[in-house]
Amino acid sequence: MMSGNNNAIFIDTNVLVYASVVSAPLHEIALQTLHNFSNTGKDLWISRQVLREYLATLSRSQSFTVALAPEILVADIHYFQNEFFIAEENVKVTQIYYF
């Protein structure tokens, strides 16, 4: 659980999309940012919503890429699930304790 963890960084869908698609705008910046965060020892987090948004975005054509094949998207999701901590969707995700 991330609550109050200063060692945690939440990765937005756009960062994953840009880092994953070579022809995407800001590809190199997104990829380098992920590498930099990873090298700092910080815990990198995504959510199930980010995974769904990733699938929704890249399963249809974008201005920078055609729709990706389902097998590529499935492989990407498996990779993300192994590389990042996943914030589960329950009430604890939206609660932050300051005490």
TITIVO-21624 format. One record per residue (C-alpha): residue number from 1; x, y, z. Coordinates in steps of 0.05 Angstrom, whole numbers, plus 32768, in hexadecimal, padded with zeros to 4 digits. Layout:
residues N
+-----+------+-------+------+
! seq ! east ! north !   up !
+-----+------+-------+------+
! NUM !    X !     Y !    Z !
...
+-----+------+-------+------+
END
This chain:
residues 99
+-----+------+-------+------+
! seq ! east ! north !   up !
+-----+------+-------+------+
!   1 ! 8000 !  8000 ! 8000 !
!   2 ! 801B !  8044 ! 7FEE !
!   3 ! 7FFC !  8071 ! 8024 !
!   4 ! 802F !  80A4 ! 803A !
!   5 ! 8068 !  807F ! 8018 !
!   6 ! 809C !  80B2 ! 8002 !
!   7 ! 80BF !  807A ! 7FDC !
!   8 ! 8085 !  8070 ! 7FAC !
!   9 ! 8079 !  808E ! 7F67 !
!  10 ! 8037 !  8085 ! 7F42 !
!  11 ! 803F !  807D ! 7EF7 !
!  12 ! 8009 !  809B ! 7ECB !
!  13 ! 7FEC !  8078 ! 7E8E !
!  14 ! 800A !  80AA ! 7E5E !
!  15 ! 8050 !  809B ! 7E77 !
!  16 ! 8046 !  8051 ! 7E69 !
!  17 ! 8028 !  805E ! 7E25 !
!  18 ! 805F !  808E ! 7E10 !
!  19 ! 8096 !  8061 ! 7E2B !
!  20 ! 807A !  8024 ! 7E08 !
!  21 ! 8070 !  8040 ! 7DC2 !
!  22 ! 80AF !  8057 ! 7D9E !
!  23 ! 8088 !  8086 ! 7D71 !
!  24 ! 8063 !  80A7 ! 7DAB !
!  25 ! 806F !  80EF ! 7DBD !
!  26 ! 809F !  80F5 ! 7DF7 !
!  27 ! 80B4 !  80AB ! 7DEF !
!  28 ! 80FC !  80B6 ! 7E03 !
!  29 ! 80EA !  80E3 ! 7E3D !
!  30 ! 80B7 !  80B2 ! 7E59 !
!  31 ! 80E5 !  8077 ! 7E51 !
!  32 ! 8120 !  809C ! 7E71 !
!  33 ! 80F3 !  80B3 ! 7EAA !
!  34 ! 80DE !  806C ! 7EB9 !
!  35 ! 8126 !  8055 ! 7EB8 !
!  36 ! 813B !  808E ! 7EE6 !
!  37 ! 8104 !  807F ! 7F17 !
!  38 ! 8114 !  8035 ! 7F16 !
!  39 ! 815E !  8043 ! 7F23 !
!  40 ! 814E !  806E ! 7F61 !
!  41 ! 8131 !  8032 ! 7F85 !
!  42 ! 80ED !  8053 ! 7F8B !
!  43 ! 80AF !  8026 ! 7F8A !
!  44 ! 808C !  8031 ! 7F47 !
!  45 ! 8040 !  8029 ! 7F4B !
!  46 ! 8008 !  8024 ! 7F18 !
!  47 ! 7FBF !  8012 ! 7F21 !
!  48 ! 7F8E !  7FE4 ! 7EFF !
!  49 ! 7F6F !  8023 ! 7EE2 !
!  50 ! 7FB2 !  8035 ! 7EC2 !
!  51 ! 7FB5 !  7FEF ! 7EA3 !
!  52 ! 7F6E !  7FF7 ! 7E87 !
!  53 ! 7F7E !  803C ! 7E6C !
!  54 ! 7FBD !  8021 ! 7E4B !
!  55 ! 7F94 !  7FEA ! 7E29 !
!  56 ! 7F5E !  801B ! 7E14 !
!  57 ! 7F91 !  804C ! 7DF7 !
!  58 ! 7FBD !  801C ! 7DD0 !
!  59 ! 7F86 !  7FED ! 7DB8 !
!  60 ! 7F70 !  8023 ! 7D88 !
!  61 ! 7F98 !  804E ! 7D58 !
!  62 ! 7FB8 !  808D ! 7D73 !
!  63 ! 7FD8 !  80C7 ! 7D4E !
!  64 ! 801C !  80A7 ! 7D5C !
!  65 ! 800C !  805D ! 7D52 !
!  66 ! 7FDC !  802B ! 7D35 !
!  67 ! 7FB4 !  7FFF ! 7D65 !
!  68 ! 7FE2 !  7FCB ! 7D85 !
!  69 ! 7FD3 !  7F81 ! 7D7D !
!  70 ! 7FB1 !  7F61 ! 7DB9 !
!  71 ! 7FEC !  7F32 ! 7DC5 !
!  72 ! 801B !  7F6E ! 7DCB !
!  73 ! 7FEC !  7F91 ! 7DFC !
!  74 ! 7FE5 !  7F51 ! 7E26 !
!  75 ! 8031 !  7F4A ! 7E29 !
!  76 ! 8037 !  7F93 ! 7E3D !
!  77 ! 8004 !  7F8B ! 7E76 !
!  78 ! 8029 !  7F4D ! 7E8F !
!  79 ! 806A !  7F73 ! 7E8E !
!  80 ! 804C !  7FAE ! 7EB4 !
!  81 ! 802E !  7F80 ! 7EE9 !
!  82 ! 8073 !  7F63 ! 7EF5 !
!  83 ! 8098 !  7FA5 ! 7EF4 !
!  84 ! 806B !  7FD3 ! 7F1D !
!  85 ! 8046 !  7FCF ! 7F5E !
!  86 ! 7FFB !  7FCE ! 7F51 !
!  87 ! 7FCC !  7FF9 ! 7F7A !
!  88 ! 7F8E !  7FD0 ! 7F82 !
!  89 ! 7F4B !  7FF2 ! 7F7C !
!  90 ! 7F2D !  7FF3 ! 7FC1 !
!  91 ! 7F1E !  8026 ! 7FF6 !
!  92 ! 7F65 !  8023 ! 8011 !
!  93 ! 7F81 !  803F ! 7FD0 !
!  94 ! 7F5D !  8081 ! 7FDA !
!  95 ! 7F6B !  8088 ! 8024 !
!  96 ! 7FA9 !  80AE ! 803C !
!  97 ! 7FB9 !  80B2 ! 8086 !
!  98 ! 7FDE !  80F0 ! 809E !
!  99 ! 7FE1 !  80DC ! 80E7 !
+-----+------+-------+------+
END
